[in-house]
Amino acid sequence: MVKNDPTEKAGLNIKMSEEIFRTLIEKSTDAIQLVTPEGKIIYTSESIKNVLGYTPEELEGLGIGPFMHPDDLGYFLENFQTLLKSPGGQINLQYRVKHKDGSWAWVETIGVNHMDTPNIHALVGNFRNITDRKIAEEKLKDNEARLSLALEAGEIGVWDWDIVSNKIKWTDKVYQIHEVERNSFDGDFVSYITRIYPEDKTRVEEAIQLALENKTSYNIEFRIITGTGNIKWVFSSAKVFFDNDKAVRMLGATVDITKRKELEKQKDEFLSIASHELKTPVTTLKAYGQVLQMVFQQKGYTDSVTMLKKMDSQINKLTSLISNLLDATKIQSGKLMMKEEEYDLSELLNEIIDELQLTTPNHTMIKEIGELKKICGDKERIGQVITNLITNAVKFSPQSDKIVIKTEISDESILFSVQDFGVGIANEKQDKIFEQFFRVSSKKEMTFPGLGLGLYISNEIIKRQNGKIWLESAEGKGSTFYFSIPVRQK
């Protein structure tokens, strides 16, 4: 007996290599076929079961033509003939073939001409099933087409700012909005900023910086100067992308809102004129009502006096609505003026609360007011904000019987809050609460009366007093509105 026979060892290695090769072929997600120049299948790997569901025996000796999709047969045969003419050549194809289950499957094939290769003398095809990938690609194309149509219909331009390389890419619509040719835009941040209307430039830069630093979205309306010298209003919105907390990309959209702004201006002008025209007759009507009330009271017509008091209350509401409309138009036109005077905030608060308590018998106003300093600012406007917050608290808590009013003071600011125990505000609505014309509705779809201007105006007043206003609320449990203003003294 010969030990360690090299011939026996070599044979064992060959056998093991064949077994490994066969296993890899059978388990592969790819299938292999050998085809004659006439298109006859002479070999198919076992892995065909994974790819198309057939067994090798079911395909052996058959032609490939009957398995081809009619729409792809011409394309396949043309490339098949080209490969035949190129010994050692290779082609890459994608086409549809019949799966054993009767469906059409997409396959990706690498075909190699091995006609001159010893022991092969055939065309060798290595192919895999790519049906899922094709379906995904078609869906992506469909989604891209839908997005393109939506952007076109909405006249939306898309831009992409590579922050690292400082390169900005615009779609055709952005060029149209800016009225510039492609070769006249340098495609960097500085070139973009120079196209913004001078008075809006700082505001835009601050909004971009805020989005980059705080990882928040970027949403802003501003004016641009177009390439032809026109001034347009645009709305721009974007999302920032980060890599290890470093801002690397900003992808956004821009819409021309010039027509909308012009309509808003016309609306504001109409409201301003209408409000002014309404104010005089309403004031006169109130005066006549008060005179009649005095006359009827002297004559003892108690029923008439009661009705006139109710009429006067409704006139007061109408006067308040007109005043809000006037203030809103002043804000939009930048004409809301703020006075500068020294006043006693404690005195103002107590005066407002005591007056409102007289007309609010169903609610007890609980005062937790500390000793406040005299401060400098617009007493009338701050009083307007306080009145609005308290009356809102009453209006939005019809089933409750108390309102809590608090103040806190520090060396730098005064904090004022009004808490109610009413309907509350849903989380998804809280970021809209200070928007113009936004109105709160309850779970029962009950919308409360008003124009939706009070909080919008209050927000603008507090901002002009260098303060801030915010809320905390839970639907069904009530709301607390806060504002803080700096302590400024003469």
Secondary structure, DSSP 4 states (H G I P E B T S, - for coil): --TT-HHHHHHHHHHHHHHHHHHHHHH-SEEEEEE-TT-BEEEE-TTHHHHHS--HHHHTT-BSGGGB-HHHHHHHHHHHHHHHTSTT-EEEEEEEEE-TTS-EEEEEEEEEEETTSTTT-EEEEEEEE-HHHHHHHHHHHHHHHHHHHHHHHTTEEEEEEETTTTEEEE-HHHHHHHT--GGG---SHHHHHTTB-HHHHHHHHHHHHHHHHHT--EEEEEEEE-TTS-EEEEEEEEEEEEETTEEEEEEEEEEE-HHHHHHHHHHHHHHHHHHHHHHHHHHHHHHHHHHHHHHHHHHT-HHHHHHHHHHHHHHHHHHHHHHHHHHHHHHHHT------EEEEHHHHHHHHHHHHHHT-TTSEEEEE-----EEEE-HHHHHHHHHHHHHHHHHT-TT--EEEEEEEE-SSEEEEEEE--SS---HHHHTTTTSTT---B-TT-PBPSS-S-HHHHHHHHHHHTT-EEEEEEETTTEEEEEEEEE----
